[in-house]
Amino acid sequence: MERSDWSSLQLVQAALAGQTLPRPATGPLAVHYCAKLIGVSLRQYTLDAQTLAASILNFHDRFHPDAVWLSADTWVTAQAMGAEVGFPGDDQPMRGKGTPAIQTSADIDKIPDPDTDSQGRWPLMLEALH
């Protein structure tokens, strides 16, 4: 196969396998930029699975990267682990609030076992994937 004929999937798979590529595989982590492209607030983008998915698909349709990332913000996993999060404003990204639950190594036992069906916004992320 001519290297110029590679599909996005082939490029990404080859990149992950450490193979030589005809060009770099692209997959920018656009996150909040995706929300801006369709004119929704970061709150709506972050809390609504349909909006999150539509925003990312719109980004893909407009820019044609080889891969896209499903990401609401950097706090999804921290929230699932028990961190308190919130919005400082309607169109500002989520951030941590209050005192961090993990202050010492002894506090690590406070982190719950992972449960993607119930913790934080993990269920929302799974819904956005469908």
Contact map, one row per residue, 1 for C-alpha under 8 A:
1110110000000000000000000000000000000000000000000000000000000000000000000000000000000000000000000000000000000000000000000000000000
1111110000000000000000000000000000000000000000000000000000000000000000000000000000000000000000000000000000000000000000000000000000
1111110000000000000011000000000000000000000000000000000000000000000000000000000000000000000000000000000000000000000000000000000000
0111110000000000000001000000000000000000000000000000000000000000000000000000000000000000000000000000000000000000000000000000000000
1111111000000000000000000000000000000000000000000000000000000000000000000000000000000000000000000000000000000000000000000000000000
1111111101100000000000000000000000000000000000000000000000000000000000000000000000000000000000000000000000000000000000000000000000
0000111111100000000000000000000000000000000000000000000000000000000000000000000000000000000000000000000000000000000000000000000000
0000011111110000000000001000000000000000000000000000000000000000111000000000000000000000000000000000000000000000000000000000000000
0000001111111000000000000000000000000000000000000000000000000000011000000000000000000000000000000000000000000000000000000000000000
0000011111111100000000000000000000000000000000000000000000000000000000000000000000000000000000000000000000000000000000000000000000
0000011111111110000010011000000000000000000000000000000000000000010000000000000000000000000000000000000000000000000000000000000000
0000000111111111000000001000000000000000000000000000000000000000011000000000000000000000000000000000000000000000000000000000000000
0000000011111111100000000000000000000000000000000000000000000000000000000000000000000000000000000000000000000000000000000000000000
0000000001111111111110000000000000000000000000000000000000000000000000000000000000000000000000000000000000000000000000000000000000
0000000000111111111110011000000000000000000000000000000000000000000000000000000000000000000000000000000000000000000000000000000000
0000000000011111111000000000000000000000000000000000000000000000000000000000000000000000000000000000000000000000000000000000000000
0000000000001111111000000000000000000000000000000000000000000000000000000000000000000000000000000000000000000000000000000000000000
0000000000000111111100000000000000000000000000000000000000000000000000000000000000000000000000000000000000000000000000000000000000
0000000000000111111110000000000000000000000000000000000000000000000000000000000000000000000000000000000000000000000000000000000000
0000000000000110011111000000000000000000000000000000000000000000000000000000000000000000000000000000000000000000000000000000000000
0010000000100110001111111000000000000000000000000000000000000000000000000000000000000000000000000000000000000000000000000000000000
0011000000000000000111110000000000000000000000000000000000000000000000000000000000000000000000000000000000000000000000000000000000
0000000000000000000011111000000000000000000000000000000000000000000000000000000000000000000000000000000000000000000000000000000000
0000000000100010000011111100000000000000000000000000000000000000000000000000000000000000000000000000000000000000000000000000000000
0000000100110010000010111110000000000000000000000000000000000000111000000000000000000000000000000000000000000000000000000000000000
0000000000000000000000011111000000000000000000000000000000000000111000000000000000000000000000000000000000000000000000000000000000
0000000000000000000000001111100000000000000000000000000000000000111110000000000000000000000000000000000000000000000000000000000000
0000000000000000000000000111110000000000000000000000000000000000101110000000000000000000000000000000000000000000000000000000000000
0000000000000000000000000011111000000000000000000000000000000000000110000000000000000000000000000000000000000000000000000000000000
0000000000000000000000000001111111000000000000000000000000000000000010000000000000000000000000000000000000000000000000000000000000
0000000000000000000000000000111111100000000000000000000100000000000011111000000000000000000000000000000000000000000000000000000000
0000000000000000000000000000011111110000010010000000000000000000000000011000000000000000000000000000000000000000000000000000000000
0000000000000000000000000000011111111000000000000000000000000000000000000000000000000000000000000000000000000000000000000000000000
0000000000000000000000000000011111111100000000000000001101100000000000000000000000000000000000000000000000000000000000000000000000
0000000000000000000000000000001111111111110010000001001000000000000000000000000000000000000000000000000000000000000000000000000000
0000000000000000000000000000000111111111100000000000000000000000000000000000000000000000000000000000000000000000000000000000000000
0000000000000000000000000000000011111111000000000000001001100000000000000000000000000000000000000000000000000000000000000000000000
0000000000000000000000000000000001111111000000000000001001000000000000000000000000000000000000000000000000000000000000000000000000
0000000000000000000000000000000000111111100000000000000000000000000000000000000000000000000000000000000000000000000000000000000000
0000000000000000000000000000000000111111110110000000000000000000000000000000000000000000000000000000000000000000000000000000000000
0000000000000000000000000000000000110011111110000000000000000000000000000000000000000000011000000000000000000000000000000000000000
0000000000000000000000000000000100100001111111000000000000000000000000000000000000000000011110000000000000000000000000000000000000
0000000000000000000000000000000000000000111111100000000000000000000000000000000000000010011110000000000000000000000000000000000000
0000000000000000000000000000000000000001111111110010000000000000000000000000000000000000000000000000000000000000000000000000000000
0000000000000000000000000000000100100001111111111011001000000000000000010000000000000000000000000000000000000000000000000000000000
0000000000000000000000000000000000000000011111111001000000000000000000011000000000000000000000000000000000000000000000000000000000
0000000000000000000000000000000000000000001111111001000000000000000000000000000000000000000000000000000000000000000000001001000000
0000000000000000000000000000000000000000000111111111000000000000000000000000000000000000000000000000000000000000000000000001000000
0000000000000000000000000000000000000000000011111111100000000000000000000000000000000000000000000000000000000000000000000001101100
0000000000000000000000000000000000000000000000011111110000000000000000000000000000000000000000000000000000000000000000000000000100
0000000000000000000000000000000000000000000110011111111000000000000000000000000000000000000000000000000000000000000000000000000000
0000000000000000000000000000000000100000000011111111111100000000000000010000000000000000000000000000000000000000000000000000000100
0000000000000000000000000000000000000000000000001111111110000000000001000000000000000000000000000000000000000000000000000000000110
0000000000000000000000000000000000000000000000000111111111000000000000000000000000000000000000000000000000000000000000000000000000
0000000000000000000000000000000001101100000010000011111111100000000000000000000000000000000000000000000000000000000000000000000000
0000000000000000000000000000001001000000000000000001111111110000000111000000000000000000000000000000000000000000000000000000000000
0000000000000000000000000000000000000000000000000000111111111000000000000000000000000000000000000000000000000000000000000000000000
0000000000000000000000000000000001001100000000000000011111111100000000000000000000000000000000000000000000000000000000000000000000
0000000000000000000000000000000001001000000000000000001111111111000000000000000000000000000000000000000000000000000000000000000000
0000000000000000000000000000000000000000000000000000000111111111100100000000000000000000000000000000000000000000000000000000000000
0000000000000000000000000000000000000000000000000000000011111111000000000000000000000000000000000000000000000000000000000000000000
0000000000000000000000000000000000000000000000000000000001111111000000000000000000000000000000000000000000000000000000000000000000
0000000000000000000000000000000000000000000000000000000000111111100000000000000000000000000000000000000000000000000000000000000000
0000000000000000000000000000000000000000000000000000000000111111110000000000000000000000000000000000000000000000000000000000000000
0000000100000000000000001111000000000000000000000000000000010011111100000000000000000000000000000000000000000000000000000000000000
0000000110110000000000001110000000000000000000000000000000000001111100000000000000000000000000000000000000000000000000000000000000
0000000110010000000000001111000000000000000000000000000000000000111110000000000000000000000000000000000000000000000000000000000000
0000000000000000000000000011100000000000000000000000000100010000111111000000000000000000000000000000000000000000000000000000000000
0000000000000000000000000011111000000000000000000000000100000000001111100000000000000000000000000000000000000000000000000000000000
0000000000000000000000000000001000000000000000000000100100000000000111110000000000000000000000000000000000000000000000000000100110
0000000000000000000000000000001000000000000000000000000000000000000011111100000000000000000000000000000000000000000000000000100000
0000000000000000000000000000001100000000000011000001000000000000000001111101000000000000000000000000000000000000000000000000100000
0000000000000000000000000000001100000000000001000000000000000000000000111111000000000000000011000000000000000000000000000000000000
0000000000000000000000000000000000000000000000000000000000000000000000111111110000000000000000000000000000000000000000000000000000
0000000000000000000000000000000000000000000000000000000000000000000000001111111000001000000001110000000000000000000000000000000000
0000000000000000000000000000000000000000000000000000000000000000000000011111111100000000000000000000000000000000000000011100000000
0000000000000000000000000000000000000000000000000000000000000000000000000111111110000000000000000000000000000000000000010100000000
0000000000000000000000000000000000000000000000000000000000000000000000000111111111100000000000000000000000000000000000000000000000
0000000000000000000000000000000000000000000000000000000000000000000000000011111111111000000000000000000000000000000000111000000000
0000000000000000000000000000000000000000000000000000000000000000000000000001111111100000000000000000000000000000010000111100000000
0000000000000000000000000000000000000000000000000000000000000000000000000000111111100000000000000000000000000011010000110000000000
0000000000000000000000000000000000000000000000000000000000000000000000000000011111110000000000000000100000000011000000010000000000
0000000000000000000000000000000000000000000000000000000000000000000000000000011111111000000000011001100000000000000000000000000000
0000000000000000000000000000000000000000000000000000000000000000000000000000001001111100000000011101000000000000000000000000000000
0000000000000000000000000000000000000000000000000000000000000000000000000010001000111110000001111000000000000000000000000000000000
0000000000000000000000000000000000000000000000000000000000000000000000000000000000011111000001111000000000000000000000000000000000
0000000000000000000000000000000000000000001000000000000000000000000000000000000000001111110111100000000000000000000000000000000000
0000000000000000000000000000000000000000000000000000000000000000000000000000000000000111110111100000000000000000000000000000000000
0000000000000000000000000000000000000000000000000000000000000000000000000000000000000011111110000000000000000000000000000000000000
0000000000000000000000000000000000000000111000000000000000000000000000000000000000000011111100000000000000000000000000000000000000
0000000000000000000000000000000000000000111000000000000000000000000000000000000000000000111110000000000000000000000000000000000000
0000000000000000000000000000000000000000011000000000000000000000000000000000000000000011111111000000000000000000000000000000000000
0000000000000000000000000000000000000000011000000000000000000000000000001000000000000011101111100000000000000000000000000000000000
0000000000000000000000000000000000000000000000000000000000000000000000001010000000001111000111110000000000000000000000000000000000
0000000000000000000000000000000000000000000000000000000000000000000000000010000000001111000011111000000000000000000000000000000000
0000000000000000000000000000000000000000000000000000000000000000000000000010000000111100000001111100000000000000000000000000000000
0000000000000000000000000000000000000000000000000000000000000000000000000000000000111100000000111111000000000000000000000000000000
0000000000000000000000000000000000000000000000000000000000000000000000000000000000010000000000011111000000000000000000000000000000
0000000000000000000000000000000000000000000000000000000000000000000000000000000000000000000000001111100000000000000000000000000000
0000000000000000000000000000000000000000000000000000000000000000000000000000000000110000000000001111111000000000000000000000000000
0000000000000000000000000000000000000000000000000000000000000000000000000000000001100000000000000011111000100100000000000000000000
0000000000000000000000000000000000000000000000000000000000000000000000000000000000000000000000000001111110110100000000000000000000
0000000000000000000000000000000000000000000000000000000000000000000000000000000000000000000000000001111110100000000000000000000000
0000000000000000000000000000000000000000000000000000000000000000000000000000000000000000000000000000011111110000000000000000000000
0000000000000000000000000000000000000000000000000000000000000000000000000000000000000000000000000000011111110000000000000000000000
0000000000000000000000000000000000000000000000000000000000000000000000000000000000000000000000000000000111111000000000000000000000
0000000000000000000000000000000000000000000000000000000000000000000000000000000000000000000000000000111111111110000000000000000000
0000000000000000000000000000000000000000000000000000000000000000000000000000000000000000000000000000010111111110000000000000000000
0000000000000000000000000000000000000000000000000000000000000000000000000000000000000000000000000000000001111111000000000000000000
0000000000000000000000000000000000000000000000000000000000000000000000000000000000000000000000000000110000111111000000000000000000
0000000000000000000000000000000000000000000000000000000000000000000000000000000011000000000000000000000000111111100000000000000000
0000000000000000000000000000000000000000000000000000000000000000000000000000000011000000000000000000000000001111110000000000000000
0000000000000000000000000000000000000000000000000000000000000000000000000000000000000000000000000000000000000011111000000000000000
0000000000000000000000000000000000000000000000000000000000000000000000000000000110000000000000000000000000000001111100100000000000
0000000000000000000000000000000000000000000000000000000000000000000000000000000000000000000000000000000000000000111111100000000000
0000000000000000000000000000000000000000000000000000000000000000000000000000000000000000000000000000000000000000011111100110000000
0000000000000000000000000000000000000000000000000000000000000000000000000000000000000000000000000000000000000000001111100110000000
0000000000000000000000000000000000000000000000000000000000000000000000000000000000000000000000000000000000000000001111110110000000
0000000000000000000000000000000000000000000000000000000000000000000000000000001110000000000000000000000000000000011111111110000000
0000000000000000000000000000000000000000000000000000000000000000000000000001101111000000000000000000000000000000000001111110000000
0000000000000000000000000000000000000000000000100000000000000000000000000001001100000000000000000000000000000000000000111111100000
0000000000000000000000000000000000000000000000000000000000000000000000000001100100000000000000000000000000000000000111111111110000
0000000000000000000000000000000000000000000000000000000000000000000000000000000000000000000000000000000000000000000111111111111000
0000000000000000000000000000000000000000000000111000000000000000000000000000000000000000000000000000000000000000000000001111111100
0000000000000000000000000000000000000000000000001000000000000000000001110000000000000000000000000000000000000000000000001111111110
0000000000000000000000000000000000000000000000000000000000000000000000000000000000000000000000000000000000000000000000000111111111
0000000000000000000000000000000000000000000000001000000000000000000000000000000000000000000000000000000000000000000000000011111111
0000000000000000000000000000000000000000000000001101100000000000000001000000000000000000000000000000000000000000000000000001111111
0000000000000000000000000000000000000000000000000000100000000000000001000000000000000000000000000000000000000000000000000000111111
0000000000000000000000000000000000000000000000000000000000000000000000000000000000000000000000000000000000000000000000000000011111
